[in-house]
Amino acid sequence: MTTTADHRYGTSHMTLHPLHATLLAGAIPLFLGALLSDIAYYRSYEIQWTNFASWLIAGGLVFAGLALLCAVIGLFRTEGRGARGAVYVGLLLATWLLGFFNALTHARDAWGSMPLGLVLSALVLLLACAATAVRFSRHHVGGVK
């Protein structure tokens, strides 16, 4: 059995590298877990929930930072050129910067991190979802149609 790859350069059907797709999609569950941990702390005042949120935010920043690196490299390739690529990089950069500020907020004591930490976690999750939606829209991952 043989397969052929249809390369259409100059169209919006460029493939997304599987590593880039994994890094991008992997940030969402980590930021979602941080938001859920913040909600749990807001309801129970158990300090361990803020510790969980801090670690999840750190993991989300690693994934989002590596995805941002892939996106910046993609700007210089055919797949990332155009307005959609610039919007994607902008959303991912905003996600990382706001996530970093969220990590600094969670580095304070548990009482001092609320309610700003909860709001920032929600905003970071929304930005990560928006960046993922922009990048995955009208793209094929791994060359599969």
C-alpha positions in Angstrom: 0.0 0.0 0.0 1.4 3.4 -0.9 0.3 6.8 0.1 0.9 10.1 -1.6 1.0 13.5 -0.1 -0.7 16.3 -1.9 1.4 19.5 -1.3 -0.5 22.6 -2.1 1.8 25.5 -1.5 0.3 28.9 -1.2 -3.0 27.7 0.1 -4.4 27.5 3.6 -4.3 23.7 3.6 -0.8 23.6 5.0 -0.1 20.9 7.5 0.7 21.6 11.2 3.7 19.7 12.5 2.6 17.0 15.0 5.0 18.3 17.7 3.7 21.8 17.3 0.1 20.6 17.5 0.9 18.5 20.6 2.6 21.4 22.4 -0.3 23.8 21.4 -3.0 21.4 22.5 -1.2 20.3 25.6 -1.2 23.8 27.1 -5.0 23.9 27.3 -5.5 21.0 29.9 -2.8 22.5 32.1 -4.3 26.0 32.1 -7.8 24.4 32.6 -6.5 22.5 35.6 -5.1 25.7 37.0 -8.4 27.4 36.6 -10.2 24.5 38.3 -7.7 24.5 41.1 -8.3 28.2 41.6 -12.0 27.6 41.7 -11.5 24.8 44.3 -9.4 27.1 46.4 -11.9 29.9 46.1 -14.6 27.6 47.5 -12.6 25.6 50.1 -9.7 27.9 51.2 -7.4 24.8 51.2 -3.9 26.2 50.5 -2.8 23.1 48.6 -5.1 24.1 45.7 -3.0 27.2 45.0 0.1 25.0 45.0 -1.5 22.8 42.4 -2.5 25.8 40.3 1.1 27.2 40.5 2.5 23.9 39.1 -0.1 23.6 36.4 0.5 27.2 35.3 4.3 26.5 35.2 3.6 23.4 33.0 1.3 25.4 30.8 3.9 28.1 30.3 6.4 25.5 29.2 4.1 24.0 26.6 2.9 27.5 25.5 6.5 28.8 25.3 7.6 25.9 23.1 4.5 26.3 20.9 5.3 30.0 20.7 8.9 29.1 19.6 7.4 26.8 16.9 5.0 29.6 15.8 7.8 32.2 15.5 9.8 29.7 13.4 6.7 29.1 11.3 6.4 32.8 10.5 9.5 32.4 8.4 8.1 29.4 6.6 5.3 29.1 4.1 2.8 27.7 6.6 2.9 30.7 9.0 2.8 33.6 6.6 -0.1 35.9 6.3 -2.5 37.6 8.7 -3.6 34.3 10.3 -0.1 33.5 11.3 0.5 36.9 12.8 -2.8 36.7 14.8 -1.8 33.3 16.0 1.6 34.4 17.2 0.0 37.5 18.8 -2.5 35.4 20.7 0.1 32.9 21.8 2.4 35.7 23.0 -0.4 37.3 24.9 -1.2 33.9 26.4 2.4 33.4 27.6 2.8 36.9 28.9 -0.5 36.9 30.9 0.3 33.3 32.0 3.7 34.5 33.3 2.0 37.4 35.2 -0.5 34.8 36.6 2.5 32.7 37.8 3.9 35.7 39.6 0.5 36.3 41.1 0.3 32.7 42.3 3.8 33.0 43.8 2.4 35.2 46.5 0.7 33.7 49.5 -2.6 32.0 49.0 -4.7 34.8 50.4 -2.9 37.4 48.3 -3.4 35.5 45.1 -7.1 35.7 45.1 -9.3 36.9 43.4 -6.8 38.2 40.8 -5.3 34.7 40.3 -8.7 33.3 39.5 -9.5 36.0 36.9 -6.1 35.7 35.3 -6.4 31.9 35.1 -9.7 32.3 33.3 -8.2 34.9 30.9 -5.2 32.7 30.1 -7.4 29.7 29.4 -9.5 31.8 27.0 -6.5 33.1 25.2 -5.0 29.6 24.9 -8.3 28.3 23.5 -8.4 31.2 21.0 -4.9 30.7 19.8 -5.5 27.0 19.4 -8.7 27.6 17.5 -7.0 30.1 15.2 -4.1 27.7 14.5 -6.2 24.5 14.0 -8.8 26.2 11.8 -8.6 25.1 8.2 -5.3 23.2 8.8 -4.6 19.5 8.6 -2.5 18.0 11.3 0.2 15.6 10.2 -0.8 15.6 6.5 -4.1 13.8 7.1 -7.1 15.2 5.3 
